[in-house]
Amino acid sequence: MTTLKPGDTFPEGVVFSHVPPTPETSDVVACGLPTKYDASKNFQDKKVVLVCVPGAFTPTCQEQHIVSYTAPGALDKLRSKGIDQVIVISGNDLWVMAAWGKANGVLDESILFMSDDELKFSKSIGWTTGPRPNRYAIIVDHGKVVYAEKDVPKSIAASSAEAVLSKL
């Protein structure tokens, strides 16, 4: 596959892994049960923002990128534009992604933190650099891509919550 563009159908067979947040696993050192998330299937009946970061807990990702989605009111603004779900992926394993969500105060399913296992999805669209995925955002509206842009290194101009909002 090549880079996704507006008008494309979201690809079949895209599966991420994650640890769904529960009240019992809300502590950052608590573990939960891993599960697979069939993005191709789930994106058919939702309007979703898929955000990819090069790495959990890394400087730009933590200090600028993820906070654009977790800041007070950010999710409300996205929801007011019809977004049902925000999913953050990276090449980190599902345990690290779960801990990153908890460390950022996301203790419910308002934002799901998932692993792009072995970068299968990011590689399939050609958006990786070496061992890491590029930073990007994709808006999928009921299975159709309506926005897909990747950032230049250390920038969040195309993938921040504000950038995504401007495309809705």
N, C-alpha and C positions, 0 to 999 in steps of 0.2 A: 504494500500500500504506500501511497505517497501522502504528503501533507494534506490534512483536511482543510476544506474551504466551505464557506457558506453555500448552502444548497445540497451539500453531500448528505447522504444517509449515514448516521453513526454506524461504524462497522459492527459486524456480527462477531461473536466469540470473545468480546472484551470482558475479562473477569479480573476483579481486584480482590485482595484479601484484607480483612480488618478484624478488629476486636470491637464488637458493638458495645457502646457505653451502657452501663447499668448502674443503679444506685449502689449495688454491692461492690462494684469495681471502680468507684469514683476516686479512690486514693491513687496517687501517681505510681505507687509501687504495687498496687493490686493488679492481678492478672485476670483475664476473662477467657472466654472460649473463642478461638479463632473461627472465622466463617468466610465463605466466598460470597462476593457480591457480583452478580451478573449485570454489569452495566448496560450491555446491549439490550437486555430484556427490560430492566428497570427504567431505562431512559425512554422507552416507548410511550409511557403514559405520564411523563413529568416534564417540567421545564427545569433544567439542571445547569448549574455552573460547575464545570470540572476545572480545577486549578491544579497545576503541577508546579512543584518546587524542586530545586536541585538537591536539597537536603534538610531534614528536620533539624532544628536547633542551630542552623548555620546563620551567620550574621544578617545578611539581607533578608533571608526567609523569615527569621524570627523578629527582627527589629523593625522591618518595614512591611513585608508582604502579608504575613498571616494576621498582623494587627489591623490591616485594612479591612479584613473580614470579621474580626472579633470585636472591633471598636463598638462602643454603644451606638445603637441605631443602624449599624451597617446592614445587618440581616433584615431589619424592618424595611429598609429602603429597597433591598433586593426583592423581598417578598411583595412589596407594593407594585413591583414591575412584573409579578407573576412567577418569580422563581420559587420552586417547591423545595429544592435541595441544593446545598453546596457540598461538594466533595473535593477534598484536598488529597492529592496523591504525590508520592515520591518513590524513589528506589529503595528507601529505607524499609526494613522489615515491618510487619504489622505491629509488633510489640513496641517498637520505637515510635511509630506513628500514633498508636494509642496513647503512649506516655506524653507525646508532644501535644495532643489534643487536651489531655488533662492538665498539663503544665500551663496551658493557655486558658484554662477555666471552662473548656467546653466539655460538659459532663452529660450531655444529652445528644440527640441526633440532629441538632440544628446545623451542625457542620460535621461531616463524617471524615475521619482521617484514615486513609487507606494506603496499602502498599501496591505499587505497580510492580508486581513480582518479576524479577529479572529484567525489568524495564520493557516487558513484552509490548505493551501498548505504545509507549513513547518511541521505542525503536520502530514499531510498525508504521508510524507516521513520520519517521525521520527526524524526530526532535530530541536528539541526545547529543551530548558532547563527551566523548570518552566514557567513563564509567557512570556518568550522571545524566539525568534527564535535563532538558532545557526548562526554563521557567515559561509557562504558557497558561492561557485560559481558553476554554472552549464552552460556548453556550449551546446546549442541545435542547431543542423544543420538540417534544414528542417524537424523538427519533431523528430529527433533522438538525444538522449543524447550521446555526445562524451566525456564529462568530467563532473564529479560531485564529489566534495570534500568539506568536512567541515573542519573548523579550530578548533584547540584547543583554549580555552579561551584566549583572549587578543592577539592572533596571527592573522596575515593576510597572512601567508605563503602559504595557498592553494587557497585564494580567491582574492588576490590583482591583479591589472592589469598585473603586471609582471608575476605572477604565471599563470594567464590565457594565456598570450602571449606565455609562454613556452610550453603550451599544444596545441597550434594551428599549 
